[in-house]
Amino acid sequence: MAVDAELNERLRAALDGIPCISEKPMMGATCFFHHGNMLGGADRSKTGERRFLFRVGPEGTAKALSRPGARPAERGARVMRGFVFVDPESCDARALEGWIDLAMDYVWALPAKAQPLKI
């Protein structure tokens, strides 16, 4: 996987204004976190496919997969339970906000993880 700067910027802009958001490189991509819990990210697969990743939780997966452009998130032959990939072509600004809302519904309920102090 590789970083996709344009998708990262779209996601970063859509997350602007939400408190306690952080980002870091992870799994060859850029991932975004709320209170230390992964919310989602964006990348480019080895085959060049551009995609968003959202953490919707096991209970939110069926609802997420009913949306346009969504499919189960897979790494190799393993399905990442509670995560979905979303095709950026079917994800305009309004749809992106909807995906963030769906992911935040799940992540908001998780206990905050300790954040390293920035010195």
N, C-alpha and C positions, 0 to 999 in steps of 0.2 A: 504494500500500500504506500501511497505517497500523498503528500500534502497538496491540497487544491486551494490555492490562495483566494480565488474568486468566491468559492463556496464558503470558505472560512470568513471572509469579509461580510458576506450576506448574513451568515449566522451571527457573527459578532454584532452587526448593526441591529439585527432583530432582538438580540439579548440586551442591548444598551438600555440602561435605566432599571433593569431588574437587579436588586441588591444581592450581594454575596455571590456573584458569578466570577469564576476564575477559569483560566485555560492553561493547558499544558500539552506538549507533544506526548503522544502515547500510541502505541501500536502502529507506528508509521504515519500517523495522522495527527490532527489537532482535535483535542477533546475539551469540552466545556463542562464545568462543574457548578453545582449550586450547593453551598455549605459543604464542599468536599465530596459530594456525591455526583457521579457522572450523569449528566443530562443528555448529552449527545455529542455529535461532532460532524466532521465532513472529511472526505478523502477521495482519492482516486485509486481504484484497484490496480492490480498488476496488469490487467488487460486494458486499462485506460478508462474504465467506467467511472463516471463521477457520481457521487452519492452522498446524501445526508444519512446520519445515523441518529436515531432517537431511542431513548430508554423509556419505554412505556409500561414496564412491569408485566409480569405474567398475566395479571387480570385484565390489562389493557391491550393485550396483543390482538385479540380477535377484532376489537373495535378499530385498532390501528390498521390491520390488514384489509379492512373493508374500504379504506380510503384510497383514492387514486394514487398510483405510483409507488405504493408500499409493497414490500415483500419481506419475508423473514430474513434476519441478518445471519449470515453464515460466515464462518472463518474456516476455510478448508471444508471438511465434511461435517463440521460441528455447527449446529444451530445455536446462536447466542440467545438463550431464553430471556424474554422480556425486552428484546431490542428489535427494531425494524430498520431496514434500509429504505430510503425514499429517493426516488428519481427526481433530480432537481428540475427537470423539464416540466414536471407536473406539479411543481411547488413554487407558485408565485409568492409575492410578499404576504398576501392574506393567508394563503395556505401554510406558509412558513410559520406565521404567528399561531395558527391553529395547532401545528405540530409541537411548537414550544409549549403551548398551553397544556396539551395532552401529556407531554413529558413532565412538565412541572407538577401536574396533578399527582403523578406518582412520586417524583423525587421530593416534593415538598413534605410528604408524610414520613420520609426517612429521617432517622436521627442524624444530626450534623456530625461530620467527622472533624477531628482536630486539624486545624490548619497550621502549617509552620509559620512561625513569626518572621516577618520581613524586617530585617535590620539594615 
